[in-house]
Amino acid sequence: MTELSEVGIFDKNLKSLSTEELIIILKNMYESASYGYKVTMIHLFGIEYANKLKNKSLKNISYAATGRFSFATEISKGIKLSEFVKKND
């Protein structure tokens, strides 16, 4: 599995991230999620990276990171939720 450090210095405040970087981030979030929280992590990914996901193929990101195209819908839900919620650090 590729780590974020292999992509270069990671700063979530950057204006844009490449599709490859977004895939790595989602894959790490998805694979490290506790039992029963995988879809929650996908929603959180959509919330946290909503601005960076603009003009990106959610289906491609979803499939490459999780092996399922259907999770693109869950990313989209997170993006929509991002207008109303913010992650606590």
C-alpha positions as CSV (number, residue, x, y, z in Angstrom):
1,M,0.0,0.0,0.0
2,T,1.3,3.5,-0.9
3,E,1.7,5.8,2.0
4,L,1.1,9.6,2.0
5,S,4.8,10.2,2.6
6,E,5.5,8.5,-0.8
7,V,3.4,11.1,-2.5
8,G,5.4,14.0,-1.1
9,I,4.7,16.5,1.6
10,F,1.0,16.3,2.4
11,D,-0.8,19.5,3.3
12,K,-4.6,19.3,3.3
13,N,-4.7,23.1,2.9
14,L,-3.4,22.9,-0.6
15,K,-5.8,24.2,-3.2
16,S,-5.8,20.9,-5.1
17,L,-4.7,17.4,-4.8
18,S,-4.1,15.0,-7.6
19,T,-6.6,12.2,-8.1
20,E,-3.8,9.7,-7.2
21,E,-3.2,11.5,-3.8
22,L,-7.0,11.5,-3.1
23,I,-7.1,7.8,-3.8
24,I,-4.3,7.1,-1.4
25,I,-5.9,9.2,1.3
26,L,-9.3,7.4,0.9
27,K,-7.6,4.0,0.7
28,N,-5.8,4.7,4.0
29,M,-8.9,6.0,5.7
30,Y,-11.0,3.0,4.4
31,E,-8.5,0.3,5.3
32,S,-7.7,1.7,8.7
33,A,-11.4,2.1,9.7
34,S,-12.6,0.0,12.6
35,Y,-15.2,-2.7,12.0
36,G,-18.5,-1.0,11.2
37,Y,-17.0,2.4,10.3
38,K,-15.8,1.9,6.8
39,V,-18.7,3.8,5.2
40,T,-18.4,6.5,7.9
41,M,-14.8,7.0,6.9
42,I,-15.9,7.4,3.3
43,H,-18.4,10.1,4.4
44,L,-15.7,11.8,6.4
45,F,-13.4,11.7,3.4
46,G,-16.1,13.5,1.4
47,I,-16.6,16.1,4.1
48,E,-12.9,16.7,4.7
49,Y,-11.9,16.9,1.0
50,A,-15.0,18.3,-0.6
51,N,-13.2,21.3,-2.2
52,K,-10.4,19.1,-3.5
53,L,-12.9,16.6,-5.0
54,K,-14.4,19.2,-7.4
55,N,-14.0,18.2,-11.1
56,K,-12.7,14.7,-10.1
57,S,-14.3,11.4,-11.0
58,L,-15.8,10.1,-7.7
59,K,-16.4,6.7,-9.3
60,N,-12.8,6.3,-10.3
61,I,-11.5,7.4,-6.9
62,S,-14.0,5.2,-5.2
63,Y,-13.1,2.1,-7.2
64,A,-9.4,2.6,-7.0
65,A,-9.4,3.1,-3.3
66,T,-12.0,0.6,-2.2
67,G,-12.7,-1.7,-5.1
68,R,-16.3,-0.6,-5.3
69,F,-17.8,2.0,-7.7
70,S,-20.9,2.3,-5.5
71,F,-19.0,4.1,-2.8
72,A,-18.9,7.2,-5.1
73,T,-22.5,7.8,-3.8
74,E,-21.2,7.8,-0.2
75,I,-18.4,10.2,-1.1
76,S,-21.0,12.5,-2.7
77,K,-23.1,12.4,0.5
78,G,-20.0,13.5,2.4
79,I,-19.5,16.4,0.0
80,K,-23.1,17.5,0.5
81,L,-22.7,17.2,4.3
82,S,-19.6,19.4,4.2
83,E,-21.8,22.4,3.7
84,F,-23.3,21.8,7.1
85,V,-20.6,20.1,9.3
86,K,-17.0,20.4,10.1
87,K,-14.6,17.8,11.5
88,N,-13.4,18.2,15.1
89,D,-9.7,17.8,15.4
